[in-house]
Amino acid sequence: MNRDLSRLVEDADLGRCMRQLLEMGLSLPGSVRIDVAHLAYGAALSGLSVLALEAVTLRLMRGEYDRHLTFLPNPPELAALVRERQLAMRNDLRRLEETRRALVDLRHMRQAPQKTEAEKARVRALVRRATSELRVHQPTEDQHIGGRMLAQNRFVEGVQRIAGTDPIGDPTLVDVQESRHPGSDCGGAD
């Protein structure tokens, strides 16, 4: 399809599209002389895509352009319609290519090598170490009231959840104590 979009308008393509439009009952605008119409439309559409011209021709035949129900667009108007259609088609192709690449990447991600038992054991050890360090400090009555215990438990649950989803060897899991901020409700020094 990309090859078709890059094929430019030639005389035969222009003649075919113009003939289709005239056979559908559209008339040449009064400002365009019949003896030079082919040259005027050819010059206006030079360098544009045949596929876009055919799409605009089809839309004109269907009456999708309210302004052009009786008369053909004049050469600059037709060129503007074709350029607009060509841009939309290129954007569609770019989105399709991005989607195709994303699907290929997804397929490769699903085929990624599984974690070894040693890697899984290392993460489990990190989680055990982090949770044991957090549970060393028994909360006082003030900490229960202030919600500190709740925050601490949520932090532990978060670390456990992260360990199951983050890649092995993530440096953020190496030392949980370093990630604490003094004075926060996550078990920092009192």
N, C-alpha and C positions, 0 to 999 in steps of 0.2 A: 504494500500500500504506500509506503514511503516513496518508492520509485515512481508511482503514479502521481503523487503530489508534486514531485520535482519535475515532471514532464510539462513543458511550457506550451502555451497556446500556439497553434499553427493555423495557417489559412483554412485547411480542411476542417479543423475542429470548430473554428469560428463560424464557417459557412454552415456546418451541420446544426450548431446550436441556434444560429439566427434563423435558419429555415424552420426549425421546430417551433420557435416562438412565433414566427409569422404565420405558420400553418395553424397555430392555436387561436389566431385571431388578434393578436397584438399588432399594433401598427407602429411604423417608424414615427418618431416625434417630428413635428413640423420643422424643427430647426436643423434636422439632418437631411441633406439632399440624398436622393436615392443613388445617384451616380457615384458618390464618394462615401457612402455609408460603410462599405466594406473596409475602405482604407482608414476611416475615422475610428471604427470599432477595433480594427486590427492594431492601430497605433496605441489606442488606450489600453488594450489588453496585453500588449507585448510584455513578456517577462512574467506573466502570471500563470498559475497552475491550470491545466486543462481540467483536472478533477474538481477544482473549486468552481470553474466556469460551468461545468456540467451540473454541479449541485445548485448553483444560482439559477441556471436555466430551468431545472426541475421545480424550484421554488416559485419562479415566475409563472410557470405553466400551472401550478397549483393555486396561484393567487395569494401567496403568503406575504407579498409585499403590498400593503394597502395603497401605496402611492403609485404603483405600476400595474394597475388592473386593466387598463385600456391600451396604453402606449408603452413601447419598450423604453427602458431608461436610456437617456442620452449616453454617449460614450464615456464621459468621466463618471457618471453615476453608476453605470454598469461596472466600470473598473473598481470603483469604491466598494460596491457590493461583493465583487469577486475577491478583493483584498481582505475584506472583513471575513468572508467565508474561509479563505485560505489560512488566515491567522487562527481561526477557531479550529480548523482541521489540524494544524500543526500543534496547537495546545492539546488537543485530544490525543494525538500520537505521542506527545511527550508524556502525558499522564499514563497512557497505556504502557509505554516503555518503563516508566518508574514502577508501575504495578507489577510488571513482569519481573523486573530486577528484585523487587521486594519479595515476590513469591520464590524466586530462585534462592535468595539469601535465607528465607525462612526454611526452605527445604534443606539447605546446608546446615543451618543451626540445629535442626531436628536430628541430623545425622552426626552431630558432634560426639566425640568420644565420651563414654560414661566415666564418672569419677571412680578412681580406684578405692579399694578398701582402706589403704593407708591415708589417702586424702580425707575420706569420710571420718576415720578415726581421729585425725588431727583436728578437724572441725569440732567433733564431739568433745575432745579434750579442752579446746578453747572455750566452749560453752560451759563445761563443768567448772573450769577455773573461774570464769567470769561470774557464774551464779554463786559459787562458793564464796568468792570475795565479797559479793553483795550481801550475802546472808550472814556474814561474820558479825556484823553490827546488829544486835537485837534492838528493835525500836522501843523507845520509852513511851509512856502514856501521851506526852506532848506530840511525839511524832505521829501517833495514831490519829490524834485530833487534827493535826495540821495536814493530814493527807499524805505524809511522807511515805508511809508504808505502802500505800496504794501506788504512789509514783514509782517506788522502788520495784514493786511487783510487776508493774507494767513495763519497766525497763528490762527486767529479766525476761519477761515474755517476748519483748521485742528482740532482744539478743538471740533468743532461741529461734524465733521466726527468721531472723536475718541469717543465722547460721545454716538454715535449711535451704535458703534461696541464693545467697551470695556465692560468687565463685570461690573456690578453695584458694587460700593464700591471700585473702583480702586483708590488707594491712590495718583496716579499721577494726578488725576483731582481735588483733594481736594483744593489745593491752587495754582492757576496758577501763582500768583505773585512770589512765591518761586522758580519756575522753570526758571524764567528769569535770564539771565546772564548779569551783568552790562557791558555796552559798546557794547552789540550786537545790531543787527538791528531789534530786536524783541520788541522794546518799552522800553528798559532799561532807567535808569536815564541819562540825558544829562550832 
